Amino acid sequence: MAATSISSATNKLTDQSPPLPLHTKAARPSAASLSFSNSSISIQKLAISATSRDLSSRSSVVSSLKTARESKQASQPRNSDPEVKTPKPTILVSEKLGEAGLDLLRSYGDVECLYNLSPEDLCAKIGEFDALIVRSGTKVTRQVFEAAKGKLKVVGRAGVGIDNVDLQAATELGCLVVNAPTANTIAAAEHGIALLAGMARNVAQSDASMKAGQWQRNKYVGVSLVGKTLAIMGFGKVGSEVARRAKGLGMHVIAHDPYAPADRARALGVELVSFDQALSTADFVSLHMPLTPTTDKLFNDATFAKMKKGVRIINVARGGVIDEDALVRALDAGIVAQAALDVFTKEPPSKDSKLVQHENVTVTPHLGASTKEAQEGVAVEIAEAVVGALRGELSATAVNAPMVSPEVLSELAPYVNLAEKLGRLGVQLVAGGRGIQSVKVVYGSSRASDNMDTRLLRSMIVKGIIEPISDAHINLVNADFIAKQKGLRISEEKLLVDSSSESPIDSIQVQISNVGSKFESALLDNGNISIEGRVKDGMPHLTRVGAFSVDVSLEGNLILYRQVDQPGMIGTVGTILGESNVNVSFMSVSRTVKRVKAIVAIGVDEAPNKETLKKIGEVPAIEEFVFLDL
């Protein structure tokens, strides 16, 4: 593409980031309920959220609201004309919520608390309400959203998990979903420390022994925490708070998290290390990672085999990150000395669970967030989010995307898909434990930069980079906020090119700097990982990897490899894939000089098994290769 000029529009994720305007329509003739308006709320305003307030400040806010409400009610004349009053929003609370949260909700709308509703009763009532607040017991299904008939504007989940809310239906029908992810942080961290200390000193076992009439001092000799190495797997909010407390106990703390900002870790006296280094050096391992396809049963037989013999494991995150059968085997083999678990793959676990009944395992019934203070904090946090959404403000805890106009979606839809795919490819090419901190996006377009709003595309790149290894739900509402929270700096450059003005974007290039690469051929001369793509016939295509031109459709899965350019290579790799019943959907070859080097991209319909990938890697003429899940 021939560049005629460059317009650089770098957007550093700072408090001066451009605002993301949003308002909520009162009536919706179609599925699009959340649209953009001239009234906007900036990232600075978003920062004034539950994430930056402690419980005492929340209580102060609630008290002020309550006092102001009572004063206002006392001063209003009794004979005021109801015809001139603006109707208050109606809010249904279907499960118990702390009084502080209820007070905040009542200061803004009419609140009705109806507990233990059957699914049929909820569907019958929901059409009367603008907002619904639930905990984990109420299932907010597609039937509920459809029964609301456009009336429901926001669903608030008092807690972190949103498994009980149909996000797809909510988005399709224009309903914002918000949660309360921060108020449980301290409670979860404290419970993690309680389990760590209790396990180290056999508190639960010795308590049960004494209540059984025994006195076994010699049997329950514990281990000291001072000087021991604690590996925190997942250095987010809870992991950071566990680190603070462990440091106070005299422990040496290391952490693994591909997105943890190095400066934040240093400030806490924590060393960021690779996954394998954390496993091999830790005396205690505390899990604080989300449950995603990447982390599902991440702690399995192979992982336990890499650990120091006699390691002790704490899990107050998600049960599914541990293969529970593998943990039992590791305990029986003495690889894992003890485990302290608050979460399980299936809750409640079966009564005859070998893991729960194991003498070296301490268990609690998912009590991480179960403190009076945390429950009150959750109530206030979700109330703040719901009230803000009813006012039409952006919520920092929104977990689904706002609906945009059909015209905008029609034009950008292929590029939205391309942007997310490039983000997913980029994160899979990163190697090492440093994580991604700086990403540059270059848009090639024939349109002037002032006429091109790239926020949606930027948010999809962030989505592609972060979602595969996180439980965050990225959308236009929260992309910049979460990227900043993760320490991810996104800069954008818009390159004016000579192409058709009918297409808003000619190409999108994603560069990731200051990281290692699993595929060295993806590196530019400046050391950045670089991938570039275009939309062809409505489909996203990968058109460049590093300095090499390719042309492959971004569908299914992708095998990239660098080979010596010689006859028979396509047949050799094709035979290996065919013998494993893996179907090739496309292939692209790019070479530097004839009979020297070539980059090959092969699209496959099925994911090859490990043995098949191993055979490809063992082909003598293949110098490096990587398998990418699109």
C-alpha positions as CSV (number, residue, x, y, z in Angstrom):
1,M,0.0,0.0,0.0
2,A,1.3,3.4,-0.9
3,A,1.4,5.8,2.0
4,T,0.8,9.5,1.1
5,S,1.0,10.9,4.6
6,I,0.9,9.9,8.2
7,S,-1.6,11.2,10.8
8,S,-0.5,10.1,14.3
9,A,-3.2,9.9,16.8
10,T,-1.7,8.3,19.9
11,N,-4.1,7.5,22.6
12,K,-2.3,6.9,25.9
13,L,-4.6,5.4,28.5
14,T,-4.4,8.2,31.0
15,D,-6.9,10.3,32.8
16,Q,-7.1,12.5,29.6
17,S,-8.3,9.6,27.4
18,P,-11.3,10.7,25.3
19,P,-14.7,10.1,26.9
20,L,-16.9,7.3,25.9
21,P,-20.4,8.8,25.7
22,L,-23.4,6.7,26.6
23,H,-27.1,7.2,27.6
24,T,-30.0,4.9,28.1
25,K,-33.2,5.4,26.3
26,A,-36.4,5.1,28.3
27,A,-38.3,3.3,25.5
28,R,-36.9,0.9,23.0
29,P,-38.8,0.0,19.8
30,S,-36.0,-2.3,18.9
31,A,-33.1,-4.3,20.4
32,A,-30.8,-1.3,20.5
33,S,-31.4,0.2,23.9
34,L,-28.1,1.8,24.8
35,S,-26.9,4.4,22.3
36,F,-24.4,7.3,22.1
37,S,-25.3,10.9,22.8
38,N,-23.6,14.2,23.3
39,S,-23.6,13.8,27.0
40,S,-20.5,12.0,28.1
41,I,-18.6,10.7,31.1
42,S,-14.8,10.6,31.1
43,I,-12.3,8.1,32.4
44,Q,-11.8,10.6,35.3
45,K,-15.4,10.2,36.3
46,L,-15.2,6.4,35.9
47,A,-12.3,6.5,38.4
48,I,-14.7,7.7,41.0
49,S,-16.1,4.2,41.5
50,A,-16.2,1.4,43.9
51,T,-12.7,0.4,43.1
52,S,-11.4,3.6,44.8
53,R,-13.6,3.7,47.8
54,D,-13.3,1.8,51.0
55,L,-16.2,0.7,53.1
56,S,-16.1,3.6,55.5
57,S,-16.4,6.1,52.7
58,R,-19.3,4.1,51.3
59,S,-21.1,4.2,54.7
60,S,-20.5,8.0,54.7
61,V,-22.0,8.3,51.3
62,V,-25.1,6.2,52.3
63,S,-25.6,8.2,55.5
64,S,-25.4,11.5,53.6
65,L,-27.9,10.2,51.0
66,K,-30.3,9.0,53.7
67,T,-30.1,12.3,55.6
68,A,-30.7,14.3,52.5
69,R,-33.6,12.2,51.5
70,E,-35.3,12.5,54.9
71,S,-34.7,16.2,54.9
72,K,-36.1,16.6,51.4
73,Q,-39.2,14.5,52.3
74,A,-39.8,16.6,55.4
75,S,-39.6,19.9,53.5
76,Q,-42.0,18.8,50.7
77,P,-45.6,20.1,50.9
78,R,-48.1,17.4,51.4
79,N,-50.4,18.7,48.8
80,S,-47.9,18.8,46.0
81,D,-49.4,17.9,42.6
82,P,-48.4,14.3,41.6
83,E,-48.9,15.1,38.0
84,V,-45.7,17.2,37.8
85,K,-43.5,14.6,39.4
86,T,-41.1,12.6,37.3
87,P,-41.6,8.9,37.9
88,K,-38.8,7.3,39.8
89,P,-37.1,4.3,38.3
90,T,-38.4,1.0,39.7
91,I,-35.9,-1.5,41.1
92,L,-36.5,-5.2,42.0
93,V,-34.2,-6.8,44.5
94,S,-34.7,-10.6,44.3
95,E,-32.2,-11.7,46.9
96,K,-31.1,-10.3,50.3
97,L,-29.0,-7.2,50.1
98,G,-27.3,-5.1,52.8
99,E,-29.2,-2.2,54.2
100,A,-26.6,0.3,53.1
101,G,-27.1,-0.8,49.5
102,L,-30.9,-0.7,49.9
103,D,-30.7,2.8,51.3
104,L,-28.7,4.0,48.4
105,L,-31.2,2.5,45.9
106,R,-34.1,4.0,47.7
107,S,-32.5,7.5,47.5
108,Y,-32.9,7.2,43.7
109,G,-35.8,4.9,42.9
110,D,-38.7,2.9,44.1
111,V,-37.4,-0.4,45.5
112,E,-39.3,-3.6,45.9
113,C,-37.8,-6.6,47.6
114,L,-39.3,-9.9,46.5
115,Y,-37.3,-13.0,47.6
116,N,-37.5,-16.6,46.5
117,L,-39.3,-15.9,43.3
118,S,-39.9,-18.9,41.0
119,P,-38.7,-18.5,37.4
120,E,-42.4,-18.1,36.4
121,D,-43.1,-15.4,39.0
122,L,-39.9,-13.5,38.0
123,C,-41.0,-13.5,34.3
124,A,-44.5,-12.3,35.4
125,K,-43.1,-9.4,37.5
126,I,-40.1,-8.3,35.5
127,G,-42.0,-6.1,33.0
128,E,-42.7,-3.7,35.9
129,F,-39.1,-2.8,36.6
130,D,-36.3,-0.7,35.2
131,A,-33.6,-2.6,37.2
132,L,-33.1,-6.0,38.7
133,I,-30.5,-6.9,41.4
134,V,-29.6,-10.5,42.1
135,R,-27.0,-12.6,43.8
136,S,-26.1,-16.1,42.7
137,G,-29.4,-17.8,43.4
138,T,-31.6,-16.0,40.8
139,K,-31.3,-17.2,37.1
140,V,-31.7,-14.3,34.8
141,T,-32.4,-16.2,31.6
142,R,-33.3,-15.2,28.1
143,Q,-37.0,-15.8,29.0
144,V,-36.6,-13.1,31.8
145,F,-35.2,-10.5,29.4
146,E,-37.8,-11.3,26.8
147,A,-40.6,-11.0,29.4
148,A,-39.3,-7.5,30.3
149,K,-40.4,-6.3,26.9
150,G,-37.8,-3.6,26.7
151,K,-38.6,-2.2,30.2
152,L,-35.5,-3.6,31.9
153,K,-32.5,-1.4,31.5
154,V,-29.9,-2.9,33.9
155,V,-29.2,-6.1,35.8
156,G,-26.9,-5.9,38.8
157,R,-25.1,-9.0,40.1
158,A,-24.2,-8.5,43.7
159,G,-20.8,-10.3,43.5
160,V,-18.2,-11.2,40.9
161,G,-19.5,-14.2,39.0
162,I,-22.1,-13.8,36.3
163,D,-22.8,-17.4,35.4
164,N,-26.4,-17.0,36.3
165,V,-27.1,-14.1,33.8
166,D,-27.5,-14.7,30.1
167,L,-25.1,-12.1,28.8
168,Q,-25.9,-12.7,25.2
169,A,-29.6,-12.2,25.7
170,A,-29.0,-9.1,27.8
171,T,-26.8,-7.5,25.1
172,E,-29.2,-8.5,22.2
173,L,-32.1,-7.0,24.1
174,G,-30.3,-3.8,25.1
175,C,-29.9,-4.4,28.8
176,L,-26.7,-3.5,30.6
177,V,-25.2,-6.0,33.1
178,V,-23.0,-4.8,35.9
179,N,-21.4,-6.6,38.8
180,A,-19.5,-5.9,42.1
181,P,-16.0,-7.2,41.7
182,T,-14.0,-5.3,44.3
183,A,-15.8,-5.3,47.6
184,N,-14.9,-9.0,48.3
185,T,-11.2,-8.4,47.8
186,I,-10.1,-8.0,51.4
187,A,-12.3,-10.8,52.7
188,A,-11.0,-13.2,50.1
189,A,-7.4,-12.2,50.8
190,E,-7.9,-12.6,54.6
191,H,-9.5,-16.0,54.1
192,G,-6.5,-17.1,51.9
193,I,-4.1,-16.1,54.7
194,A,-6.3,-17.8,57.3
195,L,-6.1,-21.1,55.3
196,L,-2.4,-20.7,54.7
197,A,-1.6,-20.3,58.4
198,G,-4.2,-22.8,59.6
199,M,-2.8,-25.4,57.2
200,A,0.8,-24.8,58.2
201,R,0.0,-25.4,61.8
202,N,-2.6,-28.2,61.4
203,V,-5.3,-26.2,63.2
204,A,-8.3,-28.0,61.7
205,Q,-6.9,-31.5,62.2
206,S,-5.7,-30.9,65.7
207,D,-9.1,-29.3,66.6
208,A,-10.9,-32.4,65.3
209,S,-8.5,-34.6,67.2
210,M,-9.1,-32.9,70.5
211,K,-12.8,-33.0,70.1
212,A,-12.5,-36.7,69.5
213,G,-10.8,-37.0,73.0
214,Q,-7.2,-37.2,71.8
215,W,-4.1,-35.3,72.7
216,Q,-1.6,-35.7,69.8
217,R,1.0,-33.0,70.1
218,N,3.7,-35.0,68.2
219,K,1.4,-35.8,65.3
220,Y,0.5,-32.3,64.4
221,V,3.9,-30.6,64.3
222,G,3.6,-27.8,61.7
223,V,5.9,-25.7,59.6
224,S,6.9,-22.0,60.1
225,L,6.0,-19.4,57.5
226,V,9.0,-17.1,58.1
227,G,11.5,-17.3,55.3
228,K,9.4,-19.6,53.2
229,T,8.6,-18.8,49.5
230,L,5.0,-18.1,48.6
231,A,4.1,-18.1,44.9
232,I,1.0,-16.2,44.1
233,M,-0.5,-17.4,40.8
234,G,-2.6,-14.4,39.6
235,F,-1.4,-11.1,40.8
236,G,-4.7,-9.1,40.6
237,K,-6.6,-7.4,43.4
238,V,-6.9,-10.4,45.8
239,G,-3.4,-11.7,44.9
240,S,-1.9,-8.4,45.7
241,E,-3.6,-8.2,49.1
242,V,-2.5,-11.7,49.9
243,A,1.1,-10.6,49.1
244,R,0.9,-7.6,51.4
245,R,-0.2,-9.8,54.3
246,A,2.3,-12.6,53.5
247,K,5.2,-10.1,53.5
248,G,4.1,-9.1,57.0
249,L,4.4,-12.7,58.1
250,G,8.0,-12.7,56.9
251,M,7.5,-14.7,53.8
252,H,9.4,-14.3,50.5
253,V,6.8,-13.6,47.9
254,I,7.0,-14.2,44.2
255,A,4.2,-14.0,41.6
256,H,3.2,-15.1,38.2
257,D,0.8,-13.1,36.1
258,P,1.3,-12.2,32.4
259,Y,-0.5,-8.8,32.9
260,A,0.7,-7.7,36.3
261,P,2.5,-4.3,36.1
262,A,6.1,-4.7,37.1
263,D,6.2,-1.4,39.0
264,R,3.2,-2.4,41.2
265,A,4.8,-5.7,42.0
266,R,8.1,-3.9,42.9
267,A,6.2,-1.5,45.1
268,L,5.0,-4.5,47.2
269,G,8.4,-6.2,47.3
270,V,7.2,-9.0,45.0
271,E,9.3,-10.5,42.2
272,L,7.4,-11.5,39.0
273,V,8.6,-14.8,37.6
274,S,7.7,-17.3,34.9
275,F,5.1,-20.0,35.5
276,D,7.6,-22.8,35.7
277,Q,9.9,-20.8,38.0
278,A,7.1,-20.2,40.4
279,L,6.3,-23.8,40.5
280,S,9.8,-25.1,41.0
281,T,10.8,-22.7,43.8
282,A,7.7,-22.2,46.0
283,D,7.1,-23.7,49.4
284,F,3.5,-22.5,49.3
285,V,1.4,-21.8,46.2
286,S,-1.7,-19.6,46.5
287,L,-4.1,-19.6,43.5
288,H,-5.8,-16.3,42.5
289,M,-6.5,-16.8,38.8
290,P,-9.8,-16.8,37.0
291,L,-11.4,-19.9,35.5
292,T,-11.0,-19.6,31.7
293,P,-10.5,-22.2,29.0
294,T,-6.7,-21.5,29.4
295,T,-6.7,-22.1,33.2
296,D,-9.2,-25.0,33.3
297,K,-7.4,-27.8,35.2
298,L,-4.2,-26.0,34.8
299,F,-2.9,-27.6,37.9
300,N,-2.8,-31.2,36.8
301,D,-0.4,-34.2,37.0
302,A,2.2,-32.5,34.7
303,T,2.0,-29.2,36.8
304,F,2.3,-31.0,40.1
305,A,5.4,-32.9,38.8
306,K,7.2,-29.6,38.3
307,M,6.7,-28.5,42.0
308,K,9.1,-28.8,44.9
309,K,8.3,-31.9,46.9
310,G,6.4,-31.0,50.0
311,V,4.7,-28.0,48.5
312,R,1.5,-26.7,50.1
313,I,-1.4,-25.3,48.0
314,I,-4.1,-22.8,48.9
315,N,-7.1,-22.1,46.6
316,V,-9.6,-19.3,47.2
317,A,-10.1,-18.5,43.5
318,R,-12.0,-21.0,41.3
319,G,-12.3,-24.8,41.9
320,G,-11.9,-25.7,38.2
321,V,-8.3,-24.5,37.9
322,I,-7.3,-27.6,39.8
323,D,-7.7,-31.2,38.5
324,E,-9.0,-32.6,41.8
325,D,-8.1,-36.2,41.0
326,A,-4.6,-35.2,40.1
327,L,-4.3,-33.3,43.4
328,V,-5.3,-36.4,45.3
329,R,-2.6,-38.4,43.5
330,A,0.0,-35.7,44.2
331,L,-1.1,-35.7,47.9
332,D,-0.8,-39.5,48.1
333,A,2.6,-39.4,46.4
334,G,3.9,-36.8,48.9
335,I,4.6,-34.2,46.1
336,V,1.9,-32.0,47.7
337,A,2.2,-32.1,51.5
338,Q,-1.0,-30.3,52.3
339,A,-3.8,-28.4,50.5
340,A,-6.3,-25.8,51.9
341,L,-9.3,-25.3,49.6
342,D,-12.3,-23.0,49.7
343,V,-13.6,-23.7,46.2
344,F,-14.3,-26.9,44.2
345,T,-15.1,-27.9,40.7
346,K,-18.6,-28.9,41.8
347,E,-20.2,-27.1,44.7
348,P,-21.0,-28.5,47.0
349,P,-18.7,-31.5,46.4
350,S,-19.9,-35.0,47.0
351,K,-19.9,-36.3,50.5
352,D,-17.6,-39.1,49.6
353,S,-15.1,-36.9,47.8
354,K,-11.6,-38.3,48.2
355,L,-10.2,-34.8,48.2
356,V,-12.5,-33.4,50.9
357,Q,-11.9,-36.5,53.1
358,H,-8.1,-36.5,52.7
359,E,-6.4,-36.1,56.0
360,N,-3.9,-33.6,54.6
361,V,-6.6,-31.3,53.1
362,T,-8.3,-28.4,55.0
363,V,-11.6,-27.4,53.4
364,T,-14.2,-24.6,53.9
365,P,-17.5,-24.2,52.0
366,H,-16.7,-21.2,49.7
367,L,-16.4,-18.7,52.5
368,G,-14.0,-16.3,50.8
369,A,-16.5,-13.4,50.7
370,S,-18.4,-14.3,53.8
371,T,-17.7,-11.5,56.2
372,K,-20.3,-9.0,57.4
373,E,-18.1,-6.1,56.0
374,A,-17.7,-7.7,52.6
375,Q,-21.5,-8.4,52.2
376,E,-22.2,-4.7,53.1
377,G,-19.6,-3.5,50.7
378,V,-21.0,-5.6,47.9
379,A,-24.4,-4.2,48.5
380,V,-23.1,-0.6,48.2
381,E,-20.9,-1.3,45.2
382,I,-23.7,-2.9,43.2
383,A,-26.2,-0.2,44.3
384,E,-23.7,2.5,43.0
385,A,-23.3,0.7,39.7
386,V,-27.1,0.2,39.2
387,V,-27.9,3.8,40.1
388,G,-25.2,5.1,37.8
389,A,-26.5,2.9,34.9
390,L,-30.1,4.2,35.5
391,R,-28.7,7.7,35.2
392,G,-27.2,6.9,31.9
393,E,-23.6,6.9,33.1
394,L,-20.9,4.5,32.1
395,S,-20.1,1.8,34.7
396,A,-16.6,0.7,35.3
397,T,-18.0,-2.8,36.2
398,A,-20.1,-3.3,33.1
399,V,-19.7,-6.8,31.7
400,N,-21.5,-6.6,28.4
401,A,-21.4,-4.3,25.4
402,P,-23.8,-1.5,24.8
403,M,-25.8,-1.8,21.6
404,V,-24.8,0.5,18.7
405,S,-26.7,1.6,15.7
406,P,-27.2,-0.9,12.9
407,E,-25.5,1.4,10.4
408,V,-22.3,1.6,12.4
409,L,-22.3,-2.2,13.0
410,S,-22.9,-2.9,9.4
411,E,-19.8,-0.9,8.3
412,L,-17.5,-2.0,11.1
413,A,-18.6,-5.6,11.6
414,P,-15.8,-7.3,9.5
415,Y,-13.1,-5.0,11.0
416,V,-14.4,-5.7,14.5
417,N,-13.8,-9.4,13.9
418,L,-10.4,-8.7,12.4
419,A,-9.3,-6.6,15.3
420,E,-10.2,-9.2,17.9
421,K,-8.5,-12.0,15.9
422,L,-5.3,-10.0,15.6
423,G,-5.4,-9.4,19.4
424,R,-5.8,-13.2,20.0
425,L,-3.0,-14.0,17.6
426,G,-0.7,-11.4,19.2
427,V,-1.1,-12.7,22.8
428,Q,-0.4,-16.3,21.7
429,L,2.9,-15.3,20.1
430,V,4.2,-13.7,23.3
431,A,6.8,-15.8,25.2
432,G,8.3,-15.3,28.7
433,G,6.9,-14.1,32.0
434,R,7.1,-10.4,31.5
435,G,3.6,-10.0,30.0
436,I,2.3,-7.4,27.6
437,Q,2.5,-3.8,28.6
438,S,2.8,-1.8,25.3
439,V,0.8,-2.3,22.1
440,K,0.8,-0.1,19.0
441,V,-2.0,-0.2,16.5
442,V,-1.6,1.2,13.0
443,Y,-4.8,1.7,10.9
444,G,-4.3,2.1,7.2
445,S,-7.2,4.1,5.7
446,S,-8.0,6.4,2.8
447,R,-10.2,8.5,5.2
448,A,-8.9,11.4,7.1
449,S,-8.1,10.6,10.7
450,D,-10.6,13.1,12.1
451,N,-13.4,11.1,10.4
452,M,-12.4,7.7,11.8
453,D,-13.5,6.7,15.3
454,T,-11.4,3.7,16.3
455,R,-12.6,3.2,19.9
456,L,-14.6,0.1,18.9
457,L,-11.7,-1.5,17.1
458,R,-9.3,-0.6,19.9
459,S,-11.6,-2.2,22.4
460,M,-11.8,-5.4,20.3
461,I,-8.0,-5.6,20.1
462,V,-7.9,-5.3,23.9
463,K,-10.6,-7.9,24.1
464,G,-8.5,-10.3,22.0
465,I,-5.4,-9.7,24.1
466,I,-6.9,-9.9,27.6
467,E,-9.9,-12.2,27.5
468,P,-8.1,-15.5,26.6
469,I,-6.3,-15.5,29.9
470,S,-8.7,-13.5,32.1
471,D,-12.2,-13.6,33.3
472,A,-12.7,-10.0,32.3
473,H,-15.5,-9.3,29.7
474,I,-14.2,-6.6,27.4
475,N,-16.4,-4.2,25.5
476,L,-16.6,-0.6,24.3
477,V,-17.7,0.5,27.8
478,N,-14.8,-1.0,29.8
479,A,-11.9,-1.7,27.4
480,D,-9.8,1.4,28.2
481,F,-10.5,1.0,31.9
482,I,-9.5,-2.6,32.1
483,A,-6.4,-2.1,29.8
484,K,-5.3,0.7,32.2
485,Q,-6.0,-1.5,35.2
486,K,-3.9,-4.3,33.7
487,G,-1.0,-1.9,33.0
488,L,-1.6,-2.2,29.2
489,R,-0.7,0.9,27.2
490,I,-2.4,1.2,23.8
491,S,-1.1,3.7,21.3
492,E,-2.8,4.3,17.9
493,E,-1.5,5.6,14.6
494,K,-3.6,6.3,11.5
495,L,-1.8,6.0,8.2
496,L,-3.4,7.7,5.2
497,V,-3.2,5.3,2.2
498,D,-4.3,5.3,-1.4
499,S,-7.2,2.8,-1.3
500,S,-10.9,2.8,-1.9
501,S,-12.8,5.3,0.2
502,E,-15.8,3.0,0.4
503,S,-14.0,0.9,3.0
504,P,-13.4,2.6,6.3
505,I,-10.2,0.6,6.9
506,D,-7.6,-0.8,4.5
507,S,-5.5,-2.6,7.1
508,I,-4.8,-3.1,10.8
509,Q,-1.4,-3.7,12.2
510,V,-0.8,-4.8,15.8
511,Q,2.7,-4.4,17.3
512,I,3.6,-5.7,20.7
513,S,6.8,-4.3,22.2
514,N,9.3,-5.4,24.9
515,V,8.3,-9.1,24.9
516,G,9.8,-12.3,23.7
517,S,8.2,-14.2,20.9
518,K,7.4,-17.9,20.5
519,F,7.9,-17.4,16.8
520,E,11.0,-15.3,16.0
521,S,9.9,-14.7,12.4
522,A,7.1,-12.5,13.8
523,L,9.6,-10.0,15.1
524,L,10.5,-6.8,13.2
525,D,14.0,-5.3,13.2
526,N,13.0,-3.1,16.2
527,G,12.2,-6.3,18.2
528,N,8.4,-5.8,18.2
529,I,6.0,-8.7,17.4
530,S,4.1,-7.5,14.4
531,I,1.0,-9.0,12.7
532,E,-1.2,-7.3,10.1
533,G,-4.6,-8.1,8.6
534,R,-7.2,-7.0,6.1
535,V,-10.8,-7.7,5.3
536,K,-11.3,-9.5,2.0
537,D,-14.7,-10.4,0.7
538,G,-16.1,-9.6,4.1
539,M,-13.7,-12.1,5.9
540,P,-10.7,-11.2,8.1
541,H,-7.3,-12.3,6.6
542,L,-3.8,-12.3,8.1
543,T,-1.6,-10.6,5.5
544,R,1.7,-10.1,7.2
545,V,3.7,-11.8,10.0
546,G,6.8,-9.8,11.0
547,A,8.4,-8.9,7.7
548,F,6.8,-11.7,5.7
549,S,3.7,-11.4,3.5
550,V,1.1,-14.1,3.9
551,D,-2.5,-14.4,2.9
552,V,-4.6,-16.7,5.1
553,S,-8.2,-16.5,6.3
554,L,-8.5,-16.1,10.0
555,E,-10.8,-19.0,10.6
556,G,-10.4,-22.2,12.6
557,N,-6.8,-22.8,13.7
558,L,-3.5,-21.8,12.2
559,I,0.0,-23.4,12.0
560,L,2.9,-21.1,11.3
561,Y,6.4,-22.4,10.6
562,R,9.7,-21.3,9.2
563,Q,11.4,-23.8,6.9
564,V,14.4,-24.2,4.7
565,D,12.9,-23.5,1.2
566,Q,13.2,-26.9,-0.5
567,P,11.1,-29.3,-2.5
568,G,8.7,-31.7,-0.8
569,M,8.0,-29.7,2.4
570,I,4.3,-29.1,1.7
571,G,3.8,-32.8,1.0
572,T,5.7,-33.8,4.2
573,V,3.6,-31.6,6.5
574,G,0.4,-32.4,4.6
575,T,1.0,-36.1,5.1
576,I,1.6,-35.7,8.8
577,L,-1.7,-33.8,9.2
578,G,-3.6,-36.2,6.9
579,E,-2.4,-39.2,8.9
580,S,-4.0,-37.6,12.0
581,N,-7.2,-36.8,10.1
582,V,-6.6,-33.1,10.3
583,N,-8.1,-31.2,7.3
584,V,-6.2,-28.4,5.7
585,S,-8.4,-25.5,4.7
586,F,-5.8,-23.2,3.2
587,M,-2.1,-22.6,2.8
588,S,0.2,-19.7,2.1
589,V,3.9,-19.7,1.5
590,S,6.2,-16.6,1.7
591,R,9.9,-16.8,1.1
592,T,12.8,-14.3,1.3
593,V,15.1,-15.7,-1.3
594,K,14.6,-18.8,-3.6
595,R,15.8,-22.0,-1.9
596,V,16.7,-20.2,1.3
597,K,14.0,-19.5,3.8
598,A,10.2,-19.5,3.7
599,I,7.3,-18.8,6.1
600,V,4.3,-21.2,5.7
601,A,0.9,-20.6,7.1
602,I,-1.5,-23.5,7.1
603,G,-5.2,-23.3,8.2
604,V,-6.6,-26.4,9.7
605,D,-10.2,-27.2,10.6
606,E,-9.3,-29.3,13.6
607,A,-6.8,-28.7,16.4
608,P,-3.9,-31.2,15.9
609,N,-3.1,-33.3,18.9
610,K,0.3,-33.0,20.7
611,E,1.8,-35.9,18.9
612,T,1.0,-34.5,15.5
613,L,2.5,-31.1,16.4
614,K,5.5,-32.9,17.8
615,K,6.0,-34.6,14.4
616,I,5.8,-31.3,12.6
617,G,8.4,-29.8,14.9
618,E,10.7,-32.8,14.3
619,V,10.8,-32.3,10.5
620,P,14.5,-31.4,10.0
621,A,13.9,-28.5,7.6
622,I,11.5,-26.8,9.9
623,E,13.4,-24.3,12.0
624,E,10.5,-23.1,14.2
625,F,6.8,-23.4,14.4
626,V,3.8,-22.4,16.5
627,F,0.1,-23.5,16.6
628,L,-2.4,-20.7,17.1
629,D,-6.0,-21.1,18.2
630,L,-8.2,-18.5,16.4
